Amino acid sequence: MIEQIDKEYVLHTYARNYVNFKRGVNATLFDENDKDYIDFTAGIAVVSVGHGNKRVADKIYEQVSNITHISNLYAIEPQALLAKRLSELSDMDIRTFFANSGAEANEGAIKIARKYGETHFKEKKYKVITLTNSFHGRTITTVKATGQDAMHTPNFSPYPDGFSHLNSIQDIYTSIDDETVAVMIELVQGEGGVQPFDKKEIQKLAKFLKEQDVLLIIDEVQTGVYRTGEFLASNLYEIKPDIVTLAKGLGGGVPIGAIMTTHKDIFSPGDHGSTFGGNYLVTAAALEVLDILEEIKDDGSLDATIIYFNSKLNAIYENNKDLFTANVGLGLMRGLRVKDAQTLALIIKTAFEYGVLVLKAGQNTLRFLPALTISKEEMNEGFKRLENALNKIKQG
Ligand SMILES: *Cc1c(COP(=O)(O)O)cnc(C)c1O
């Protein structure tokens, strides 16, 4: 039923799985036949405080039964409070602009870099360097910024000028020219295959860029909001970027993006805007999400969850070296490299049949992005089901 209607009326941009989820409780989902699934995906790192979170639901209800939206022509109290909160939690001297998605946040970050390049130097600078296997979004500009050639199809060309994609951090040092205004990277490449960069290497790059007056943009759309165990991966790496973007986990499921920058006066009225960005609904929700996450960070339970999840994951990895070639990632952003793409597809499909949801990243990485509030019982059950699925695959 849902399959027919979806196929008839929704544009076909996803290779969809036709399960019909009806109910969610933390990291557990129930389909229309009440079959339960342990969710190791959290809606691709979005549902950071779990499905059906009562505190967030109550806060949203309270807000939308009062005011949902009034436009950015007036001050919005939860928006101002959220911006203050982001500054405190990130330990950065910043101001924030609120967008509605990760791509939009990155688009805004690029606009900040472009304006900096136009206004800050005698000769205009506009080039932005990104990395191979990066992912920055699906708008025309952020697709161009994304360093995966497969995404630069002529179907959507011409793309904007000024983007180049390098194979390694090392290549950045020799590729900066007089027109380079910014370097944009993820600290753990997510969609590209759960690939963390080396902390020392990133610190050295950050220092070098500062000396060269080239902006450092860190795309934390996936790594941000405690995904790696700290509020920002930038905090974990102990760097102070010029611009940080957030989205996925910030709203616990409501669409919100954020562009945070230390260049606090870069924009003037009229330079940038958004109809929905930072409205009452999403910023009230995000404030409650941050309250919950700060609590579990401060009482040690987030760290305990990360340790437990990774001990379980490592056991799966050690027991199945015939399928997996590496255990990668940080915090609750984890991956197991699978020996080939075919086996990876089979693992995801079989795991689904056994009632556990897992993701693909890059060509051959099995990816895990559970809710940061996932319970010990859910982890035990999810890994038991995954192990059973792997055994089934090995029996053929
Ligand atoms: C998901 C993601 C994006 C795009 O976010 P959307 O909300 O889908 O536009 C950008 N950058 C990174 C690192 C992401 O993981």
The ligand as a Gaussian input file, in Angstrom:
#p B3LYP/6-31G(d) Opt

LIG

0 1
 C       24.553000      15.038000       5.959000
 C       25.697000      15.934000       5.729000
 C       25.553000      17.123000       4.986000
 C       24.257000      17.502000       4.311000
 O       23.240000      17.734000       5.216000
 P       21.717000      17.913000       4.697000
 O       20.954000      18.255000       5.938000
 O       21.315000      16.597000       4.099000
 O       21.700000      18.984000       3.690000
 C       26.651000      17.954000       4.880000
 N       27.834000      17.635000       5.441000
 C       28.002000      16.504000       6.154000
 C       29.327000      16.229000       6.781000
 C       26.955000      15.603000       6.311000
 O       27.137000      14.475000       6.992000

